Amino acid sequence: MCGIVGYIGKQDAYSIVIKGLKRLEYRGYDSAGIMLHDGKNLKISKTKGKVTDLEEVSSKDNNFFGTIGMGHTRWATHGVPNDVNSHPHLSNSGNLAIIHNGIIENYEPLKKELIKRGYVFHSDTDTEVLVNLIEDVQKNENIKLGKAVQIALNQVVGAYAIAVFDKNKPDEIVVARLGSPLAIGIGDGEFFIASDASPFIEYTTNAIYLEDEEMAIVRLHKPIKVRKIKDDALVDPYVQELKMNLEQIEKGGYDHFMLKEIYEQPNVIKDTYRGRLLSNKGIIQMAGVEDNLEKFVNAQRILIVACGTSWHAGLVAEYIFEEFARIPVEVEYASEFRYRNPIIHSNDIVIAISQSGETADTLAAIKLAKENGAFVFGVCNVVGSSISRETHAGAYTHAGPEIGVASTKAFTTQITVLTLMALRLAKAKGTMSNSDYHRYLLELEMIPEKVAEALETNDIAKEIAQIYKDSSNCLYLGRGYNFPVALEGALKLKEISYIHAEGYPAAEMKHGPIALIDESMPVVVIAPKMGHYDKVVSNIQEIKSRSGKIIAVVTKGDVQVKELADHVIEIPETSDALSPLLTTIPLQLLSYHIAVMRGCNVDQPRNLAKSVTVE
């Protein structure tokens, strides 16, 4: 949520910042702004709308240039999306400018105190309170900007990633983070600041990721100084070499990032198990699991915490772990887990799943689990992210950058990682026969090829989308391993087409949702040949007798469901446990085409953000 970009160097800051903001559009936002300093003057342009709207507004000023700049895309929290509430925000004197990702929870009492001291506020934001607090500290203590930022941040409660500029110190930007990601790119005589590395990947492959409660002063011609916000202790920053490349964050000829990412799934699933799965030797090797194998084998239970699509991947994992390794699994929304008083034992394993590795609720759940003595294992996609650092061990999904807000390849690669973990644990515990174990290894190795085959249903999905694009509701049904896929399919449709959709276990249809079924209700039924096929066929007959329109995802060569369904999408045959990796593909394509036909912004759905770093 919210995107931060900053530059300090010799190049034209405007073009770098604007391009960087466009790279961060995937995070979701409703307004944008930019600040430039040309050596003398501080200039700001900001507006409600997209970065293209910002370009149009700022282009009206022929003198809008400089070699120091900060830009921001805002996802509204305090105050409606409008020009005034957009960032950057200035202090009352006009000397300080700030951009901010996060929420200052105690902004109201701070604001009241500052008003008493004569400060005037022009926006409804918590961010304007923060910049004036910094100025108040700076004036009262007669100190430099960096120290003022530090003192002010020790007075605030909440989460933040900030960049602050003082026009009286035009050769530096002060940055800090707590709960929201912030990266500093180190170039040749220049520095870049961003929410992630995508805005500066073409300029440098060297970056520092600030840890929570750290701040840095980024100065021209001087090394970066990183300090702890609480006690001012110096930190030796770790300069990381970035593995990302420019091609990964561009559309590569596809109309949308989402479509590109759907089609990347055969390759990224292979990347996820590459080096980990050696089927010819009957080996699964994952350092994070292997180094802690005793903990996994002796675990009393597994708790999975996640949000959104990652939660659905966790539900699939519940079936897989319990079936393969015979260990009880509970799957919790991280947002609920953190606010109740959960029973956590020291011999529990908590698996935290997050695409971005920055999800605020999941990070809070990790902290709670660690405080209660549990071993915490992270599954995430972004190298160096907060979850990868906060957990005891973990595994990356290797999906590559996922730009589309609606997650696709993250879901299938998360399931891949979790399946590898369950198989390794089953092997260690002896809960699966050797023949089944080797069969699953071979089957998993064949999944990328079968996903590629499932992608060939694109044209059929497009034809079905044309028929149902104007529907106002849709029901998704699945059983067993494919119940979570029904939830995920419904979520995809909701997210990008704004059609109301619900996912249900197929057997639960009779306990309420069947009342909704009539001739105008499309019902997507996931009915592969494996698993509870006969039971799902019975559910389909119940829908048919009530005139519902049936869209069925079936195994290639299916006969029974074909006779009952209005539309059939065929996928290759695989084992029941691995079927979610295939059944989800046509549902992604169906949602995509419906959204495109409805004229929706597929990659940046309204009101949504890619990385949910606030509550």
WODA-V901565 format. One record per residue. N is the residue number from 1. D_CENTER is the distance of its C-alpha to the mean C-alpha in whole Angstrom. Layout:
<<N & D_CENTER> <N & D_CENTER>>
This chain:
<<1 & 9> <2 & 13> <3 & 13> <4 & 16> <5 & 19> <6 & 22> <7 & 25> <8 & 28> <9 & 31> <10 & 33> <11 & 31> <12 & 31> <13 & 28> <14 & 28> <15 & 27> <16 & 24> <17 & 22> <18 & 22> <19 & 21> <20 & 18> <21 & 17> <22 & 17> <23 & 15> <24 & 12> <25 & 13> <26 & 10> <27 & 8> <28 & 11> <29 & 14> <30 & 18> <31 & 20> <32 & 21> <33 & 23> <34 & 25> <35 & 27> <36 & 30> <37 & 33> <38 & 36> <39 & 38> <40 & 39> <41 & 37> <42 & 34> <43 & 33> <44 & 30> <45 & 29> <46 & 26> <47 & 26> <48 & 24> <49 & 22> <50 & 20> <51 & 21> <52 & 24> <53 & 25> <54 & 25> <55 & 27> <56 & 29> <57 & 30> <58 & 30> <59 & 32> <60 & 35> <61 & 36> <62 & 38> <63 & 38> <64 & 34> <65 & 33> <66 & 33> <67 & 32> <68 & 30> <69 & 27> <70 & 24> <71 & 21> <72 & 19> <73 & 16> <74 & 17> <75 & 15> <76 & 18> <77 & 18> <78 & 22> <79 & 24> <80 & 24> <81 & 22> <82 & 25> <83 & 27> <84 & 28> <85 & 25> <86 & 23> <87 & 23> <88 & 24> <89 & 27> <90 & 30> <91 & 32> <92 & 36> <93 & 38> <94 & 35> <95 & 35> <96 & 32> <97 & 28> <98 & 25> <99 & 21> <100 & 19> <101 & 15> <102 & 15> <103 & 18> <104 & 22> <105 & 23> <106 & 27> <107 & 27> <108 & 30> <109 & 32> <110 & 32> <111 & 32> <112 & 35> <113 & 37> <114 & 36> <115 & 38> <116 & 41> <117 & 41> <118 & 41> <119 & 37> <120 & 37> <121 & 33> <122 & 32> <123 & 29> <124 & 27> <125 & 25> <126 & 24> <127 & 24> <128 & 27> <129 & 28> <130 & 27> <131 & 28> <132 & 32> <133 & 31> <134 & 31> <135 & 34> <136 & 36> <137 & 36> <138 & 36> <139 & 40> <140 & 41> <141 & 40> <142 & 41> <143 & 39> <144 & 36> <145 & 33> <146 & 31> <147 & 33> <148 & 33> <149 & 29> <150 & 29> <151 & 32> <152 & 30> <153 & 26> <154 & 28> <155 & 29> <156 & 26> <157 & 24> <158 & 20> <159 & 17> <160 & 17> <161 & 17> <162 & 20> <163 & 22> <164 & 26> <165 & 29> <166 & 33> <167 & 35> <168 & 38> <169 & 36> <170 & 35> <171 & 34> <172 & 31> <173 & 27> <174 & 26> <175 & 23> <176 & 21> <177 & 18> <178 & 18> <179 & 14> <180 & 13> <181 & 12> <182 & 15> <183 & 17> <184 & 20> <185 & 21> <186 & 25> <187 & 27> <188 & 31> <189 & 32> <190 & 29> <191 & 26> <192 & 22> <193 & 20> <194 & 16> <195 & 13> <196 & 12> <197 & 15> <198 & 14> <199 & 17> <200 & 20> <201 & 19> <202 & 22> <203 & 24> <204 & 24> <205 & 22> <206 & 23> <207 & 21> <208 & 21> <209 & 17> <210 & 19> <211 & 19> <212 & 19> <213 & 22> <214 & 23> <215 & 24> <216 & 25> <217 & 28> <218 & 28> <219 & 31> <220 & 33> <221 & 35> <222 & 34> <223 & 32> <224 & 29> <225 & 30> <226 & 27> <227 & 28> <228 & 27> <229 & 27> <230 & 29> <231 & 32> <232 & 32> <233 & 32> <234 & 31> <235 & 28> <236 & 29> <237 & 26> <238 & 24> <239 & 24> <240 & 21> <241 & 22> <242 & 19> <243 & 19> <244 & 17> <245 & 19> <246 & 19> <247 & 20> <248 & 16> <249 & 15> <250 & 18> <251 & 18> <252 & 21> <253 & 23> <254 & 21> <255 & 21> <256 & 17> <257 & 14> <258 & 13> <259 & 17> <260 & 17> <261 & 14> <262 & 16> <263 & 19> <264 & 17> <265 & 17> <266 & 20> <267 & 20> <268 & 17> <269 & 18> <270 & 21> <271 & 19> <272 & 18> <273 & 21> <274 & 23> <275 & 25> <276 & 24> <277 & 26> <278 & 30> <279 & 31> <280 & 35> <281 & 35> <282 & 33> <283 & 31> <284 & 27> <285 & 26> <286 & 23> <287 & 24> <288 & 22> <289 & 24> <290 & 27> <291 & 27> <292 & 27> <293 & 28> <294 & 31> <295 & 28> <296 & 27> <297 & 30> <298 & 32> <299 & 29> <300 & 30> <301 & 27> <302 & 23> <303 & 20> <304 & 17> <305 & 14> <306 & 11> <307 & 9> <308 & 9> <309 & 9> <310 & 9> <311 & 12> <312 & 14> <313 & 13> <314 & 15> <315 & 18> <316 & 19> <317 & 19> <318 & 21> <319 & 24> <320 & 23> <321 & 24> <322 & 27> <323 & 28> <324 & 28> <325 & 29> <326 & 30> <327 & 28> <328 & 27> <329 & 24> <330 & 22> <331 & 19> <332 & 17> <333 & 15> <334 & 14> <335 & 15> <336 & 18> <337 & 19> <338 & 19> <339 & 21> <340 & 24> <341 & 26> <342 & 25> <343 & 27> <344 & 26> <345 & 29> <346 & 29> <347 & 29> <348 & 26> <349 & 23> <350 & 19> <351 & 17> <352 & 13> <353 & 10> <354 & 7> <355 & 5> <356 & 4> <357 & 7> <358 & 7> <359 & 7> <360 & 11> <361 & 12> <362 & 11> <363 & 13> <364 & 16> <365 & 16> <366 & 16> <367 & 19> <368 & 21> <369 & 21> <370 & 22> <371 & 25> <372 & 26> <373 & 27> <374 & 25> <375 & 23> <376 & 19> <377 & 18> <378 & 14> <379 & 12> <380 & 9> <381 & 9> <382 & 9> <383 & 13> <384 & 14> <385 & 11> <386 & 12> <387 & 12> <388 & 14> <389 & 16> <390 & 17> <391 & 17> <392 & 21> <393 & 20> <394 & 17> <395 & 16> <396 & 14> <397 & 13> <398 & 14> <399 & 12> <400 & 12> <401 & 10> <402 & 8> <403 & 9> <404 & 9> <405 & 7> <406 & 9> <407 & 8> <408 & 11> <409 & 11> <410 & 9> <411 & 11> <412 & 14> <413 & 13> <414 & 12> <415 & 16> <416 & 17> <417 & 17> <418 & 18> <419 & 21> <420 & 22> <421 & 22> <422 & 24> <423 & 26> <424 & 27> <425 & 27> <426 & 30> <427 & 32> <428 & 32> <429 & 33> <430 & 35> <431 & 34> <432 & 34> <433 & 37> <434 & 37> <435 & 37> <436 & 34> <437 & 32> <438 & 33> <439 & 33> <440 & 29> <441 & 29> <442 & 31> <443 & 29> <444 & 25> <445 & 27> <446 & 27> <447 & 24> <448 & 23> <449 & 26> <450 & 26> <451 & 23> <452 & 24> <453 & 27> <454 & 25> <455 & 23> <456 & 27> <457 & 27> <458 & 25> <459 & 29> <460 & 29> <461 & 26> <462 & 27> <463 & 30> <464 & 29> <465 & 26> <466 & 29> <467 & 31> <468 & 29> <469 & 27> <470 & 29> <471 & 28> <472 & 27> <473 & 26> <474 & 25> <475 & 25> <476 & 24> <477 & 26> <478 & 25> <479 & 27> <480 & 26> <481 & 23> <482 & 23> <483 & 22> <484 & 19> <485 & 18> <486 & 20> <487 & 18> <488 & 15> <489 & 17> <490 & 18> <491 & 15> <492 & 14> <493 & 17> <494 & 17> <495 & 14> <496 & 15> <497 & 19> <498 & 19> <499 & 22> <500 & 22> <501 & 21> <502 & 22> <503 & 21> <504 & 24> <505 & 26> <506 & 29> <507 & 32> <508 & 30> <509 & 31> <510 & 35> <511 & 34> <512 & 33> <513 & 31> <514 & 34> <515 & 35> <516 & 33> <517 & 34> <518 & 36> <519 & 37> <520 & 34> <521 & 31> <522 & 29> <523 & 28> <524 & 26> <525 & 27> <526 & 26> <527 & 29> <528 & 29> <529 & 33> <530 & 32> <531 & 31> <532 & 32> <533 & 34> <534 & 37> <535 & 35> <536 & 33> <537 & 36> <538 & 37> <539 & 35> <540 & 35> <541 & 38> <542 & 38> <543 & 36> <544 & 38> <545 & 41> <546 & 39> <547 & 39> <548 & 35> <549 & 33> <550 & 32> <551 & 29> <552 & 29> <553 & 27> <554 & 30> <555 & 31> <556 & 33> <557 & 37> <558 & 36> <559 & 39> <560 & 39> <561 & 36> <562 & 37> <563 & 40> <564 & 38> <565 & 35> <566 & 35> <567 & 33> <568 & 32> <569 & 29> <570 & 30> <571 & 28> <572 & 29> <573 & 31> <574 & 29> <575 & 29> <576 & 28> <577 & 25> <578 & 24> <579 & 24> <580 & 20> <581 & 19> <582 & 22> <583 & 22> <584 & 18> <585 & 19> <586 & 22> <587 & 20> <588 & 17> <589 & 20> <590 & 22> <591 & 19> <592 & 18> <593 & 22> <594 & 23> <595 & 20> <596 & 22> <597 & 25> <598 & 25> <599 & 24> <600 & 20> <601 & 18> <602 & 16> <603 & 13> <604 & 13> <605 & 14> <606 & 16> <607 & 14> <608 & 11> <609 & 8> <610 & 5> <611 & 4> <612 & 7> <613 & 9> <614 & 12> <615 & 14>>
